Amino acid sequence: MTDRWVNDEVINFYMNLLMERSEKKNNVPVLKIYSMNTFFIPRLLKHGFIGVRRWTLKVDILEKDIIVVPVHVSGVHWCMAIIHLKNKSIKYYDSMGIPNPKVLSALEEYLKEESLDKKKIAFDTSGFLIESVNDVPRQMNSTDCGVFSCMFAEYITRDKAITFSQEHMEYFRQKMIVEIVGGELLQ
């Protein structure tokens, strides 16, 4: 199991489980979560806001606390971007430690255009912390990036410090299988 990549279907399903957990009333802390599809970033980077404008017609993402954005770099490496509206930050988490200012810039611009398009008001990101986070756990192989990315999102959406490491990945793989098969995240 440790030598398998996690694909876009698994990532999307897991991100949906994060959103479902945030909608349950017994979740503490209650953070309103929205996740973009794994195809959001490639479309945004290729076509700009107009390419993803219709993706949020039925949801006001600017009313969410956290927007989770999976990033598939060059089709071979998973990372996670987190727009934390409540904490005023846009952060990029890469288990290989490679920054991605292009994605960060695109997400900042997306927020501004989304606000102008849907709310007809300017969105001010001047007080936002926008960064590729350096101090994150690193993967020690070429196959665990998807699991790391899912766990970055899972921990952040629970408002928990990122305390895992490479040694936890096999456990997280097994846990994710149970959660996906059961259709619900374990506490």
C-alpha positions, 0 to 999 in steps of 0.5 A: 500500500505504501507505494501507491499514488493517491489520484484525483478521485480519491482527493476529491472524495476526501475533500467532500468528506471534509466539507460534509464534516463541517456541516454537521452540528456536533463538529467542534470547532465549527468551521465552514469549509468549501473545497475546490475540485482538483481541476480548479487550479489547472483551469484557473491558471489556463483560463483565468477567472472566466474559466472557473466563474461558473464553478461557484454559482450555487455557493457563496465561498466568501462566506466560508471560513476555509477554502481548500484547494488541491493542487496537482503540480505538473500532473505528478505531485500533490500539494494543498493550498488553503484560503483561510478567510477567517484568519486572513491567509492564503497558504501553500503546503508542499511536502517536498518544500517547493514554493508556488507563488504562481498558485498563490497569486492566482488564488489571491486574484481569484478572490478579488474577481469572485467578490467583484463578480458575485457581490459587486464589491472589492475584496481587500487582501492587503491584510492577508498573509500569503505564503508558501509554508516552509515549516511543514512535514516532508515526505521521504518517498515519491508516493505519499504527496497525496496523503500529505496533502489530504492530511494538511487539509484535514488538520487545518480544517479541524484547527489543529496544529500539523504534527504528523510526519512521514512515519504516520503516512501508512496509518493515514492511508489505512484511515483514509480507506476506512473513511472513504469506504464508510463515507465519513471521517473518523474523529 
